[in-house]
Every structure is written in structure tokens, then in C-alpha cells.
Amino acid sequence: MVKRERWRQDFSGWFNDVLQEADIMDTRYPVKGLYVWRPYGMKLRNLVFSILKQLHESSGHQEVLFPLLIPETLFQKEAEHIRGFGGQVYWVTHGGHQKLDVKLALRPTSETSMYPMFALWIRTHADLPIKVYQVVNVFRYETKMTKPLIRLREVTTFKEAHTAHATAEEAEAQVREAIKIYRKFYDELGVPYIVSKRPPWDTFAGAVYSIAFDTVTPDGKALQIGTIHNLGQNFAKVYGLKYEAVDGKHHHVYQTCYGISERAVAATIMAHGDDAGLCLPPDVAPIQVVIVPIPFKEKETPVENVAAQVKEELTSTGLRAHLDDRDLRPGNKFYHWERRGVPLRIEIGPKDVEKDQVTAVRRDTGERLTIARKSMKKQVGEILKQITDHLRERAKRSFEALVNSAVDLKSARELLKKQGGIIRVPWCGRESCGKLIAEKAEAEMLGEEIGAGPQPEAKCPICSDPATVNALLAKTY
């Protein structure tokens, strides 16, 4: 059985090693908080986000691409928004040697660049709803300790969706649809999560309220992996987003926005890894099956020929198969592909050729299987499905072990110190009590849990009034 001790006990070191050894990302770029995607990592990134893009397209979203630069005059129109991002913005002040008349912000997020254009596009109710998304880079001057894929100054892969609707009810329905999209996305990746409504003091700048998805890292910290915001009419009133209704009257639209960054890739890596390194779900593995020929003297040609045939047979079914015919020892090849998380390895030696079979080795469990060539294509597909299911269940068990409940703040503090994770605490819902809960628990308040309420008779640990929601507490990245 695979080991996961270092994966949990030295997560930071393990994570950095995986990024380097699995050819995911190079952290040596000479600007703090900026990193380089390497070829294997880029393939993984594209496969992960292709799922997200498909989910958006199938629910009526259309892809767009907006400029990186935002004029200061547009950015500063929404006062609450600029207060939320003011300390994180990179400014372009010169074009060549010439000072610009208006400073340009490097996009920290796109509300202030998109919505002036929405105002030009929206005329009547027939122009609604608008549902668009883009996958872009955003820049935020992060002052905390940076970490590849997790805390960056250039977020190289930011999927942001923006919508506009005629009524508040339609915007609420869009929030529910966004939650559904994100659930499907992370369920397919096998990444476990918990959904919360962020507290008022931690709501997206300019939003009426914010929803967030969080997972738990192997070292017991919460990691936010997706956010959804109901913007109400806040931005619409600032940027003049109005439509003419059937009765001829003009109304401001209601808006939502929601985003996921390359933290989705980080979450996939950390949810399924083990002490041997990367362990990827087949759907997003850049290579799903690697074929390693193991020839012996005077029997090289038959083995190599069969290995090439096996590769073609698997590729013909749509699988991402790779033949490793490098002049290296088989053991070196095994280690190489294990570290890169390839879900299934197929070994072919002289005895396999004689018996018209192959030997398959699962990356997730290390189990060795003998497969007849005549049933190979079917069985490989079945094994990959089993790997997907096993990884999902394994990640779920690890996650659930780190989500616990506490009836008082002393218990919450002890749980957080002992094992970390996310702790449920009953809460009356009042902001004053919520802030004190977080302070006394020595943790961050993620917000109120969506989908589960407090136990009957549960009381707020601050005011002793009946609890109306579960507060979620954690140490965070």
C-alpha cells in the first residue's frame, strides 16, 4: 500500500519537490511570486481547465478576452472595490520614456474593465442575460509569503465569469448555477470541499455577499479554491448598466461574478499525492498510460514491436498513451513516471510477448495485474475508472477526517492545534459574535456552512443565544 506520511507531515517540502520533479513548475524565475509553467505542468493545467470551460459552455456561458490594462479612471469609480484592492494593484505609469496621462492598472480582477463595456452592449431586456467568462492572468501585489500555485503575485490562470440579469431573482438563480458548476468541477477532479457563505467582514469588495469553496491541505490548513459573488446592483449603478423593459422603463441590471485560479491544479495535486510524489486522476493526467518495454538480449525486437503495437491500440481508443523507449534501465523509467503521477504503467517483457499478455501496475495502489492482449483495451479502461473512483474516495476520507465539530471554543482551539483542519462551531449569526469566535479560537472565520445547520439546542459560544448556523474555523493559506 502506498505511504502518505511525508505527504502529510512535510507537506510544504513535499509540494515543492513535486512541482520540480514532476516537471510542473520552475520556481527560479527572478521575480518574487512569479513562476514558470513547464511542459508537463502546462498539459495538466490545460486538462484541468478544459473541464471547467466545458461546464461553462454547456451552461450557456460564452468565452471572451478583455485587455490586461485598466485605466485608473475606471478602476477608481467603485470606491469599495478600490479600497478592497488598492494595496494590491500594480500600476503602469510610463509608456517608454513618456509619462502616461492616466495610470494603468494591471488587472487584479476584471469588474472595472468589463462593466463599462457591458454598459455599451446592454440596451433592452432582449440583451439579457449576459453570461461570459475568460481565462486570463491577474496581478496582485501579495505581501505575504508567496507559494507556487497557492499564493502568487501573477496568477497565470484565472477563470472569471461575469453575468448580468434583469432581476434580483435571476441573479440569485445564477449564484445557484455557479455553485452547481463548481461542485461538478471539483467532483470530477476528485477534490473534496466545503461550501460557505463568507462573513460580512470578508466579503468581496463591492459584493452583496460571497460564497466560497474551501478544501484542506495535507498539513491541515484551509485553502480557498473558488469564490462566487452576488454583486446586486452595486457595479451597475456606478457604471451605468441599464436596460429598457417591455413597459419602456429603464432599470439597472443585477450582476454576479465567480472565479477559480490555478489553485484548482494545486488542490488536485495535494488531494491525491503520496510519498512517491504526484498521483493524478486519469481524466486530467497528461499521460494516462505509459508503456515500458523490458527487453532481454536477443529478444529486444519482439518486445519493442509489441510495445509499439500496444501504444497504438491504446491511442486508438482515445487514451493518452506514451511509449518510453529511452535507453535507460526499466527501474529508472518506473521511478520517472511514478513521480509524474501516470495512473497506469504497462510493462512488456519476453514472457509477456510469449503469453500474449501485458503486466499493468496501478500508480495509486501499486497493484500488479496480468492482462490478456485480446481484452487489454477494455480492461485498461475499467482499471482507469477504478483508479478514478479510488482516488476520489481516498481524498474524501482524508478530508472528512480533518473536518470536525466543537461545541465550545476551548475544544475548537485544541482541535486546531492538534490536527488543524476545519472546525464547525455553533453561531448565532451576529457579526460581533462571529469576530469574537474567530479571535478566541485563534483562527480564521471562513463563514457560515452551506448545506448543514447546527445541532438542535446548540448555542452560540459567545452570547449563548440559540445558534442559527455553523461557523467554519480554520488556519488558512
C-alpha positions in Angstrom: 0.0 0.0 0.0 1.3 3.5 -0.8 2.6 5.7 2.0 1.4 9.2 2.8 3.5 10.1 5.9 5.7 12.8 4.3 2.8 14.0 2.2 1.1 15.0 5.5 4.0 15.7 7.9 6.2 17.7 5.5 3.6 19.0 3.0 5.4 22.2 2.1 8.7 20.3 1.3 6.8 17.6 -0.5 4.8 20.1 -2.6 7.9 22.0 -3.7 9.6 18.7 -4.6 6.6 17.5 -6.6 6.5 20.7 -8.7 10.1 20.4 -9.6 10.5 16.6 -10.0 7.2 16.2 -11.9 8.1 19.0 -14.4 5.1 21.1 -13.2 6.6 24.4 -12.5 10.0 26.1 -12.2 10.2 28.4 -9.1 13.5 30.0 -10.0 12.2 33.0 -12.0 13.9 36.1 -10.7 10.8 38.0 -9.6 9.2 37.1 -6.3 5.8 35.5 -6.7 6.2 34.7 -10.4 6.8 31.2 -11.7 7.2 29.3 -14.9 4.9 26.6 -16.1 6.9 23.7 -17.5 5.6 21.4 -20.3 4.1 18.6 -18.2 2.5 21.1 -15.8 1.1 23.1 -18.7 -0.6 19.9 -20.1 -2.0 19.2 -16.6 -3.2 22.8 -16.3 -4.9 22.7 -19.7 -6.7 19.4 -19.0 -8.0 20.7 -15.6 -9.3 23.9 -17.1 -10.8 22.2 -20.1 -13.3 20.6 -17.8 -14.2 24.0 -16.3 -14.5 25.6 -19.7 -16.8 22.8 -20.9 -19.0 23.2 -17.8 -19.3 26.9 -18.6 -20.0 26.4 -22.3 -22.7 23.8 -21.6 -24.5 26.1 -19.2 -24.7 29.0 -21.7 -21.6 30.9 -20.9 -19.5 32.4 -23.8 -15.8 32.9 -23.8 -14.4 36.5 -24.1 -11.0 38.1 -23.7 -10.6 41.6 -22.2 -7.4 43.7 -22.0 -4.9 43.4 -19.2 -4.6 47.2 -18.6 -7.4 49.1 -16.8 -7.4 53.0 -16.7 -7.2 54.4 -13.2 -10.3 56.5 -14.0 -12.4 53.3 -14.5 -10.8 51.4 -11.6 -11.5 54.1 -9.1 -15.1 54.6 -9.9 -16.3 51.9 -7.5 -15.0 53.2 -4.1 -15.5 50.0 -2.1 -13.8 47.9 -4.8 -10.7 50.1 -5.0 -10.5 50.0 -1.2 -10.5 46.2 -1.4 -7.8 46.0 -4.0 -5.9 49.3 -3.6 -2.9 47.9 -1.8 -2.5 45.1 -4.2 -2.5 46.9 -7.6 0.4 47.1 -9.9 0.4 50.4 -11.8 1.9 51.2 -15.2 3.0 54.8 -15.2 5.1 55.2 -18.3 4.9 54.2 -22.0 8.6 54.0 -23.0 10.1 57.3 -21.6 6.8 59.2 -21.7 4.8 59.5 -18.5 1.1 58.5 -19.1 -1.6 61.0 -18.6 -3.7 58.3 -16.9 -2.1 55.5 -14.9 -3.0 52.0 -16.0 -3.6 49.1 -13.5 -2.5 45.6 -14.3 -5.8 43.7 -13.9 -6.3 42.4 -10.3 -9.8 41.2 -11.4 -11.9 42.4 -14.3 -15.1 44.1 -13.0 -13.8 47.6 -13.7 -12.7 46.7 -17.2 -15.7 44.6 -18.2 -18.6 46.6 -16.9 -18.1 49.8 -18.9 -18.2 47.6 -22.0 -21.4 45.9 -20.7 -23.0 49.3 -20.5 -22.4 49.7 -24.2 -23.8 46.2 -25.0 -27.0 46.4 -22.9 -29.8 48.3 -24.4 -33.1 46.4 -23.8 -34.3 43.3 -21.9 -33.6 41.3 -25.1 -29.8 41.8 -24.5 -30.1 39.9 -21.2 -28.9 37.8 -19.6 -25.2 38.2 -20.4 -23.1 35.2 -19.3 -19.4 35.4 -20.3 -16.1 34.1 -18.9 -12.4 34.4 -19.6 -9.2 32.6 -18.6 -6.5 35.2 -18.0 -3.6 36.3 -15.8 -4.2 38.7 -13.0 -1.7 40.6 -10.9 -1.9 41.3 -7.2 1.0 42.6 -5.0 0.8 39.8 -2.5 2.7 40.8 0.7 2.5 37.5 2.5 4.9 34.7 1.8 4.4 33.6 -1.8 4.0 29.9 -2.7 3.7 28.4 -6.2 0.1 27.7 -7.4 -1.2 28.9 -4.0 -0.1 32.5 -3.2 1.2 34.4 -6.2 1.8 37.9 -7.5 0.9 36.8 -11.0 -2.0 34.4 -11.1 -1.4 33.0 -14.5 -4.7 31.0 -14.8 -7.7 32.9 -13.5 -11.1 31.8 -14.8 -13.6 34.6 -14.1 -17.2 34.5 -15.1 -19.4 37.7 -15.2 -23.1 37.8 -15.7 -25.9 40.5 -15.9 -29.6 39.9 -15.3 -32.9 41.7 -15.4 -34.0 40.8 -11.9 -32.6 40.0 -8.4 -34.2 36.6 -8.6 -32.4 35.8 -11.8 -29.1 36.8 -10.2 -29.8 34.6 -7.2 -30.6 31.7 -9.6 -27.2 32.4 -11.3 -25.4 32.1 -8.0 -27.0 28.7 -7.5 -26.0 27.7 -11.0 -22.4 28.8 -10.3 -22.3 26.7 -7.2 -23.6 23.7 -9.2 -20.9 24.2 -11.8 -18.1 24.4 -9.2 -19.5 21.3 -7.4 -19.4 19.3 -10.7 -15.9 20.6 -11.5 -14.3 19.6 -8.2 -16.3 16.3 -8.0 -14.8 15.4 -11.4 -11.3 16.2 -10.2 -12.0 14.2 -7.0 -11.1 17.2 -4.8 -13.2 17.3 -1.6 -14.6 20.7 -0.5 -16.9 22.5 1.9 -19.1 25.5 0.8 -19.6 28.6 3.0 -21.1 32.0 2.9 -18.3 34.4 3.7 -18.9 36.6 6.8 -19.7 40.3 6.1 -16.2 41.4 7.0 -14.6 39.0 4.5 -17.0 39.7 1.5 -15.6 40.5 -1.9 -15.2 44.3 -2.3 -18.4 45.6 -4.0 -20.4 42.4 -3.4 -23.7 42.0 -1.6 -22.4 38.6 -0.3 -19.8 36.0 -1.3 -19.8 32.2 -1.4 -16.5 30.2 -1.2 -15.3 26.7 -1.8 -12.5 25.5 0.6 -10.5 22.3 0.8 -8.0 21.2 3.4 -4.3 20.8 2.6 -2.4 17.7 3.9 -0.9 19.9 6.7 -4.3 20.8 8.0 -4.8 24.3 6.6 -7.9 25.5 4.7 -7.3 26.6 1.1 -9.9 28.7 -0.8 -10.4 27.1 -4.2 -13.3 29.1 -5.7 -15.5 32.1 -5.0 -18.9 33.2 -6.1 -20.3 36.8 -5.6 -23.7 38.3 -5.8 -22.9 41.9 -6.8 -26.5 43.1 -6.7 -26.7 46.5 -8.5 -23.6 48.0 -6.9 -21.4 48.0 -10.0 -24.4 48.5 -12.3 -25.2 51.9 -10.7 -21.6 53.0 -10.8 -21.0 52.1 -14.5 -24.5 52.8 -15.8 -25.6 49.3 -16.7 -29.3 49.8 -17.6 -31.8 48.1 -19.8 -35.2 49.2 -21.2 -38.0 46.9 -20.0 -41.1 45.9 -22.1 -43.0 48.8 -20.5 -40.4 51.3 -21.7 -39.0 51.9 -18.2 -35.2 51.7 -17.6 -33.7 49.6 -14.8 -30.3 48.8 -13.5 -29.2 45.2 -14.1 -28.3 42.7 -11.3 -24.9 41.0 -11.6 -22.8 38.1 -10.4 -19.2 37.0 -10.8 -17.3 33.9 -9.9 -13.7 32.8 -10.2 -11.3 29.9 -9.9 -7.5 30.1 -10.2 -4.6 27.7 -10.6 -5.3 26.7 -7.0 -7.5 24.1 -8.7 -4.4 22.5 -10.0 -2.7 22.7 -6.6 -5.8 21.2 -5.0 -5.7 18.3 -7.4 -2.0 17.7 -6.7 -2.4 17.8 -3.0 -5.6 15.8 -2.7 -4.3 12.7 -4.5 -0.5 12.7 -3.9 1.5 10.4 -1.8 5.1 9.9 -0.6 6.2 8.8 -4.1 5.0 12.1 -5.5 2.3 13.1 -7.9 -0.7 10.7 -8.3 -3.1 12.0 -10.9 -6.8 11.2 -11.7 -6.9 9.7 -15.2 -9.2 12.4 -16.6 -6.5 15.1 -16.2 -3.3 13.1 -16.3 -1.2 14.4 -19.3 -0.2 10.7 -19.8 -2.8 8.2 -18.8 -0.9 5.0 -19.6 2.9 4.6 -20.1 4.3 1.5 -21.8 7.7 0.4 -20.7 9.3 -2.4 -22.8 11.7 -4.7 -20.8 13.7 -6.5 -23.5 16.4 -9.1 -22.9 19.4 -9.9 -25.1 18.3 -11.4 -28.4 14.7 -10.7 -27.7 14.7 -6.9 -28.0 12.9 -6.7 -31.3 9.8 -8.7 -30.5 9.3 -6.8 -27.2 9.8 -3.4 -28.8 7.5 -4.3 -31.7 4.7 -5.4 -29.3 5.2 -2.3 -27.1 4.7 -0.1 -30.2 1.6 -2.1 -31.1 0.2 -1.7 -27.6 0.7 2.0 -27.7 -1.1 2.3 -31.0 -4.0 0.1 -29.8 -4.5 2.3 -26.7 -4.1 5.5 -28.5 -6.8 4.4 -31.0 -9.3 4.3 -28.1 -8.7 7.9 -27.3 -6.3 7.3 -24.4 -3.2 9.5 -23.8 -0.6 6.7 -24.1 3.1 7.1 -24.2 5.8 4.6 -25.2 9.0 5.1 -23.2 11.7 3.6 -25.5 14.6 5.6 -24.0 17.9 3.8 -23.5 17.5 3.6 -19.7 17.1 0.9 -17.1 13.5 -0.1 -16.5 13.8 0.8 -12.9 14.8 4.4 -13.8 11.8 4.6 -16.1 9.4 3.3 -13.4 10.7 5.9 -10.9 10.4 8.7 -13.5 6.7 8.0 -14.3 5.7 7.3 -10.7 6.9 10.8 -9.8 4.8 12.2 -12.6 1.7 10.5 -11.4 0.9 8.5 -14.5 -2.1 6.4 -13.5 -1.2 3.2 -15.1 2.1 1.6 -16.2 2.2 -1.3 -18.7 5.3 -3.5 -18.7 6.1 -5.8 -21.6 8.8 -8.4 -21.4 9.7 -11.5 -23.4 7.4 -13.7 -21.2 4.5 -11.3 -21.8 5.1 -11.5 -25.6 5.1 -15.3 -25.4 1.9 -15.4 -23.5 0.2 -12.6 -25.5 -0.3 -10.6 -22.4 0.9 -7.4 -20.6 1.6 -6.6 -17.0 -0.2 -3.5 -15.6 0.8 -1.6 -12.5 -1.6 0.9 -10.8 0.0 4.1 -9.6 -2.5 4.6 -6.8 -2.1 1.3 -5.1 1.0 -0.4 -6.6 -1.1 -3.4 -7.5 0.2 -5.6 -10.4 -2.2 -7.1 -12.8 -1.8 -9.5 -15.7 -4.0 -8.6 -18.7 -4.5 -10.7 -21.9 -3.9 -8.7 -25.0 -7.2 -9.6 -26.5 -9.1 -7.9 -23.7 -6.5 -5.2 -23.0 -8.3 -2.2 -24.3 -11.5 -2.9 -22.3 -9.6 -3.8 -19.1 -7.4 -0.8 -19.2 -10.5 1.4 -19.5 -12.0 -0.4 -16.5 -8.8 -0.1 -14.4 -8.6 3.7 -15.1 -12.2 4.0 -13.9 -11.3 2.1 -10.8 -8.4 4.4 -10.2 -10.6 7.5 -10.5 -13.1 6.1 -8.0 -10.4 5.0 -5.6 -8.6 8.4 -5.6 -11.9 10.2 -5.1 -12.8 8.1 -2.1 -9.3 8.2 -0.6 -9.3 12.0 -0.8 -12.8 12.2 0.7 -11.7 10.1 3.7 -8.6 12.2 4.3 -10.8 15.4 4.0 -13.5 14.2 6.3 -11.0 13.2 9.0 -10.0 16.9 9.1 -13.5 18.4 9.3 -14.8 18.2 12.9 -17.3 19.8 15.2 -16.8 21.5 18.5 -19.4 22.8 21.0 -17.1 25.4 22.6 -14.1 27.5 21.8 -11.7 25.6 24.0 -12.4 22.4 22.1 -12.1 24.2 18.8 -8.7 25.6 19.8 -7.5 22.2 20.9 -8.6 20.5 17.7 -7.0 23.2 15.5 -3.7 22.8 17.5 -3.8 19.1 17.4 -4.7 18.4 13.8 -5.8 21.5 12.1 -8.5 21.2 9.5 -11.9 22.9 9.5 -13.9 23.1 12.8 -17.6 23.7 13.0 -18.8 25.8 15.9 -22.4 26.9 16.5 -23.0 30.6 15.9 -25.9 33.0 16.3 -25.0 34.7 13.1 -24.3 38.1 14.5 -21.1 39.8 13.2 -19.9 40.9 16.7 -20.1 37.3 18.0 -18.6 35.9 14.8 -15.5 38.1 15.1 -15.1 37.1 18.8 -15.4 33.4 17.9 -12.6 33.7 15.4 -10.4 35.7 17.8 -10.9 33.4 20.8 -10.4 30.3 18.7 -7.2 31.8 17.3 -8.4 31.0 13.8 -9.8 32.5 10.6 -13.6 32.6 10.2 -14.4 31.0 6.8 -18.1 31.9 7.3 -21.3 30.0 7.7 -21.6 26.5 6.3 -24.0 26.0 3.4 -26.0 22.8 3.3 -25.7 21.9 7.0 -27.2 23.6 10.1 -26.3 23.4 13.8 -27.4 20.6 16.1 -30.7 21.1 17.9 -30.4 23.1 21.1 -26.9 24.3 20.1 -26.0 27.8 21.4 -23.6 30.5 20.3 -20.4 30.2 22.5 -20.2 34.0 22.9 -23.8 35.2 23.7 -25.4 31.8 24.5 -28.3 32.6 22.2 -29.6 29.7 20.0 -27.3 29.0 17.1 -28.7 29.6 13.7 -25.7 28.4 11.6 -22.4 26.6 11.8 -19.4 28.8 11.8 -16.4 27.3 10.0 -13.0 28.0 11.6 -9.5 27.1 10.2 -5.9 28.1 9.8 -5.6 29.3 6.3 -3.1 29.8 3.4 
